Each structure stands twice: as C-alpha cells, then as structure tokens.
Amino acid sequence: DGINTVTSLQRVFVFERTFSAPQILTFNFDSSNGQELPTNLQLDWTTSHPDDLAMSCTLRINGVNNAVDCNGDYELNNFVTPGVNVFTFIASDG
C-alpha cells in the first residue's frame, strides 16, 4: 500500500567526560656553585590538576626515575657529574 509506519523510536544520549591533564605550575632549579663542580642542587616544583584527580610525580635525573611528592622539592648535595645532565619532571594522573 506504499505507507511506511514508524513502530518504535529509540534515542541514545552519550555523555562523555573528558579530563584535563595535570599541570606543572612551577619548576625551579638552583645550583649553589653556578656551573662549577662540585655543587649542591636544589629543585622545587608545584603542580595542580583541574579535575582534582590523584597524581603521581617523577623526577628523572639522567634517565633514573625518582618518585617524588607532586608539590615538593629535591636536593642533590655534592653533585659532581660533569657534562650535560638532564632533569625531567613528570606529573601523571594515570
């Protein structure tokens, strides 16, 4: 008869919550003796998370991971490693 009838209607609503990434607000690095060795190194940082999720933080020094407080500091006394040294601070919520 050429008549189409809708017998059911389904509505699907998808709500997706996207979380923001942790934020590193400050990262400070100080050497007691400038670029001369040996020296004492002081690092400090502050972090935040827009969604108030729990975070874990790591300070990687020349490829070695050190678990650290996400709002804190780290001190290296009598640092004597010559050459290029890489300090990486990582904040994660995963």
Buried (B, 14 or more C-beta within 10 A) or exposed (E): EEEEEEEEEEEEEEEEEEEEEBEBEEBEEEBEEEEEEEBEBBBBBEBBBEEEEEBBBBBEBEEEEEEBEBBEEBEBEEBEEEEEEEBEBEBEBE
